[in-house]
Amino acid sequence: MRDVVILGSTGSIGTQALEVIAARPGEFRVVGLAAGGGQIALLARQALDTGAAVVAVHAATAVQDLQLAFYAEVSQRGWATGEVKLPKILAGPDAATELAGTACDVVLNGITGSAGLAPTLATLAAGTTLALANKESLVIGGRLVTDAAAEGQVVAVDSEHSALAQCLRGGTAAEVDRLVLTASGGPFRGRTRAELADVTPAEALAHPTWDMGRVITTNSATLVNKGLELLEAHLLYGVDLDRIDVVVHPQSMVHSMVQFVDGSTLAQCSPPDMRLPIALGLTWPDRLPGAARACDWTRASSWTFEPLDTEAFPAVEMAREAGRVGGTAPAVLNAANEECVDAFHEGRIGFLQILDIVAAVLAEHTADAGGDPGRDVGSTLVTSSDLSLEVVLDADRWARQRARSLAATAPSTPDA
């Protein structure tokens, strides 16, 4: 029996993880759940369904709403109120971090964005296995995270990085030539940069394969998500940035590949279903029988692979360059992008302006070597050797402010 804490339980990863766990009640026990507070009724149902002892909610004002949701759910189920032991509630910005540090076997971090960094560090400090779906915390934390992690403590839940981990079992580190990340290409695969100028938020959210939240789905449309995955692969597996390639694979059946020095390539293949990497994250290095359906080799199918159009989709190379700079540069890239995604969906900037503004913020940050006491401390590039949680969060804060400022003054009609 593995005791599991799920951070981001009401999101896509969290809900699917609970499906995996519910199907195997004798193998897992959910001891804690954390969510932002936007879906209080769902969080209450999850807590009562799993019997979680602790529930953490980011919004401190949501405590009373959560208590009322518990009682409403208990009443709806016909349970006697006095016989139900309701979970302990943690509330506030640090609630998920506090929960992540509690005793358990596995913490699944499914939080979206930079908010996942502090819980990631708390999990590592507690010595708990970290099933990491929150790629942003590794990307922005960099050495801060990798130095805190014991060998084998971090298990990737992203489908691509789970695929790489499985393929890497096929050889030693010295035998690895390249890592190959696959990308579906998103909803705009095949379009030129000029053809992307007028796309709408609704079009950006129409992903052809995966059902994800707003930020991740938009990042898949811009290919920022693949850029972050490149940085994550570099940090997870210690492979140089220049030895990690991205190839477009629209069918999303091959989730990533490892090319070895003798010319052999191993690929991990399965129908697109996040329950498989989630299950591996919860049980690594063991496999969970029946976690997801397998490929049907009795039916004809065709799989294609295409080079990435870096002119129309410059995000991967932008991320690679941020990784080369290191330090706070990846944190600035991520934070500026999150702000620009919000601005795009709120109609304040166009689709192409997302990466245009991110590039401008990143260039400003990497050009600033400090020395001006009047500048915001977060604007100054800090090297990887000097990273701390405070430094990363300062850079994150500055990048968000700068991106908002540039978005506010951006022309209403972006150039193609």
N, C-alpha and C positions, 0 to 999 in steps of 0.2 A: 504494500500500500504506500503510495507516494502522496505526501501532503503538498498541495499546490496553492500558490497565490497567483491570482490573475489581475494584472494591472491593465486597465482599459477594457473592462469586462463587457461593456455595452457596445463596443465597436465591432468591426468586422472580424478581426482576429479573435477577440475575446469571446464573441458569441459562438464562433466555430469551435474554439477550444472547449467551451462548455458542452457542445454537442459531442465531441470526441470523448470527453470525460463521462457524460451521462450514459453513453453506450457501454461503459465499462465500470460499473459502480464498485466492483471489488478491487480495482487496480489504483484508483485515485480518490483522494479526499480533498475537496476544496476548503481551505481554511481561511481564505481572505479574498475579498474582491475590492477593486478600486475603479472608480469612474469619475468623469468630469462633473457630472450632475445635471446634464441636459436631458437624460432619460431616467428620471427618478422611478417611475412605475416599473420599468424593465429591470432596473437595479434591484428593487425590492423583490420582484419575482425571482430573480437569479439567486438572491441571498436565501430566500426561503426554500427554493428548489434544491440548493446544494447543502444547506445547513451551515454555511460559512459563519465562523465565529466573529469575524471582524469585517466591517464594510468601511471603506475610505471614500470620501467624496471631496473633490477639489473645491467646490463652492461652499464656503462656510455657512452661507445663508440657506443652504438646502437641507440642513439637519432636520428642521421641523417638518418640511415636506416629505423627507424620507421616512420619518417616524409615522406620519399620517399614511404614507403609502404602505408601510408594513401592516398597519392595523386594517387598512382597506383590503389588502390582499388576504390577510388572515380571515377576515369576515367573509370574503367572497369564496374562500375555500371551505367555509363551514367549520373552521377550527375554533376550539375554545381559546379565547384570548389568554386566559391565565395559564394555560398549559403549553403555550409556545414561548420558547426562549429566543428573544430577538437578539440579533447580533450587536456587538459593540460598534459604535459609530465614531470614526475619526473624521475630522473635517478641517478644511483649510488647504492652502497651497502645499504644505509639507505632509499632508495626510498619506499620500501614496508612497512617499519616501519612507515614512515611519513604518508603514505596512510592509514595504519591501525588505526592511531589516529584521522582520520577525522570523522566528524559527520555522522552517519548512524545508522540504526537499528541493522544490523547483519554484522559481518565480518566473512567470511568463510576462514579459514586458511588452504589452501591445499598445502602449500609449503612443499617440501621434505627435511628432515634432520634438523640439528641443526640451520640452517639459519632461521627457523621459530620462534625461541625463542624471539628475540627482537620485531617482530610484535605481537606476543601473548601478551607480557607485555604491549605494546602500546595500544592494544585493551582493555585490562583490565583496564588500567589507564584512558582510555576515558569513561569507564562505559558502553561500548557497549557489546551486547551479542556476545560471541565468539563461533561460530560453528567450533569445532576443529577437523580437519582431520590430522593435523601435530602432531602426538603423541610424536615425539621426543622433542618438546619444553616443554611439560609437564614432560616427563621422565627426561630430563637433568636439567630442572629448579627446579623440586621438590617443596620444600616449597616456593621458590621464586615465583612460579606461584600460588600455592594454597593460599598463604597468600595474594596475590594481587587480588584474585578473590572474588567477592561478591557471596553470596549464589545464586545458580541457574544461574550464569553468564556464565559458561562454559557448552556447550552442545556438547556431543561427536558425531562425525560423523563416526568414525570407526564402521563397521557393528557390531562387537562384543560388543563394549561399548554402542552403541545405543540399542542393544538387552538387555543388562543388565539394562539400564535405564528404558526400557519398563517393564521388569520383576519386577524391584524393586518397581514399582507402586503397586504391589500385596501384600505388607506387610511393616511393620515399620522396621527401622534399627535394633531394638532389636530382631526382628523375623528372621533376616537373619543368616543362618548358614554358607553357603559357596557360593562363586561365581564359576561358571564353564565356562571357556572359551573353545570354540570349535576351532579346527584347522583342515584344510583339510588334513594336512600331506604333502602337497606340491608334487612335481614331484617324490620325492624319498621315499615316504612312503613304509615301509616294507623292505627297504635295511638295511644291517648291516653297521657298520662303515667301515669295509674293502671294502665293495662294493661301497663306496662313494669316494674312493681315486682317481679314474680316471674320474670322471664326468666332463663334459665340460660346459663352460658358456652357450652354446646354450641349453643344457639339463636343466640347472638350471633355465632358463627363460621360460621353457615350463610348466607353471603352469596349472594344470588340470581344474581350475575353474575360476580364476580371471584374468583380463587383466590389468596389472599395469606397473609402470615404472621399470627400471632396478634394482634400489636399493631395493625397496619394494618386487619385485618378487624374487630376490636373497635371501632376508631376510626370505621370506616364505619357500624357499628351505632349508635354514639352521635352520629354526625355531627361528631365532633371532627376527623376527617380533612378534612372539607369546610371547617371553620373554619381549619385550618392552610393549606389550599389558598387560601383567601381572602387570608390574610396573604402567602402566597408570590406570588400574582398581583399584589398591591399592590407588592411589592418588585421583582419581575421587570420589570414593565411600567410602573411609575410612575403608576398610576391610583389616584386617591383611594379610600380604603376605602368611602366612601359611594356610590361609583359602580361597585361590584362587587356583583352580585346572585347569589343561589343559587336554582335552580329544580329541582324533583324531576322526573326523567325516567327512569322505571323500565326502559325498554328498553335504556338505555346505548348507543344508536346515535349520538346527538349528544353529542359529548364536551365541547363548550363553544361559546360564541357571542360575537361582538363586535357591539354595536349602534352604528351611526354616527349622526352629528348630523343627517343628512338623513332618518332613519327607517328606513334599510336595516339589515338584520341578516345577517351572514355566519356560517354554522355549519360546523363540521368534522364530517363523518359517516363512520363506518366501523363494521363489526362489532367488538365488544369484543375486543381482542387487543393486548397490550402490546408485541408485536414491532414494531408500526408506530411508536409513539413512540420505542422503543429504537433502531430503525434510523435514524430521523431524528436522534436524539441523537448517533449515531456518525458521521453523514455531513452534518449541517446545514452549509449551507443546501440541499444537494442531496437528492433523494429516491432511495431504493434500490428499483429495480424488483422487484416481487414480494415485498416485505417481508411483506405480509399480504393476506388475501383482501379483496375489495371488497364493497360492498353488492350484493345481487342485486335489481335493479330489475324483474325479470320476475315476481317473486312479490309477492302482496298482503301488506301489513303496515301496522300502525298504530303511530304514535308519539304518546305523550301527555306532557303537561307539567302539573305541579301546583305550587301554592305550598308553600313549606316551613312546616311546623307548628312555630313557634319556641317554643311552650309545651311541647310534648312533647320537642322537640330544641333546647335552648337553646345548644348548643355554638357554632354559627356566630356568634350575636350576642355570646357571651362572648369569642370570638376577636377579633371586630371591635373590641370595647371594649379588649382587651389591646393591639391594634394602635394604637388611638388614644393610649393611654398611652405605648406604645413602650418603649424602653430594655430593661430586663431583664424586663418583664412577660410578653412572649411566651415567654421561656425558662422562666419559672416555670410558666406554663400548661402547656407541653409536658411538663416534668419531672414535675409533680404528676400529670398524666394518665397518663404511663407507669407510675408507681408504682401508681396506682389500678387500671389495667388488670390489673397483676399481682395485686393484692389481690383483684380480682373473680374472676379465674380460679383463685385459690387458695382461694376460698370465704370470704374474710374480710369482704367487703362485698357489697352487692347492686348491681344494675346502675345504679339511679338514684343510688346513693351515689358513683359515679364522678365525675359532674359536680358533685354537691353538695360533695364534698371539694375538687375542683379550684377551684370558685368561692370556697370559704372560704380556701384557701391564697392564691389570687390577690388576694382582698380584703385579706388581712393584709399581703401584700407591697406592694401599691400604696398602702396607708394609712401605711406606715412611711417617713417622710422622714428617718430617721436621727436622730442626736443622742444616742442612748443608747449609751455605750461598752460596755455589757455585752451588747448584742445581737449575734447572729451577723451577720457582715458580709454574708453572702448574703441576709439578710432585708430589706436596705435597697434600695429601688428606685433604680436608677442610670439616668440619662437616656441617650438614644441617642448623644449627643455624647461621652459618657464611656465607651462600651463598650470592653472589651478581652476577649481570650480568657479571662483569669483572672477577670474580673468576671462574665462569662456562666457560667463553670463554677462559680463560687461560688454564684450564684443557683440554678443547676441543682441543686447539692448540697443547699442549704438547702431548696428546694422538695420534693425527694425525702424528706428527713428529716421535714419537717412533714407531708407527705401520709401517710407511714407512721405517724406518731404519731396523726393524726386517724383513720386507718383502724383502728388498734388499739383506739380508744375508741368507734368508731361503734356505734350500736345494732344488734343482730343482725337486726332487721326494719325495713327502711327505710320511711319514710313515703311514701305515694303523692303 
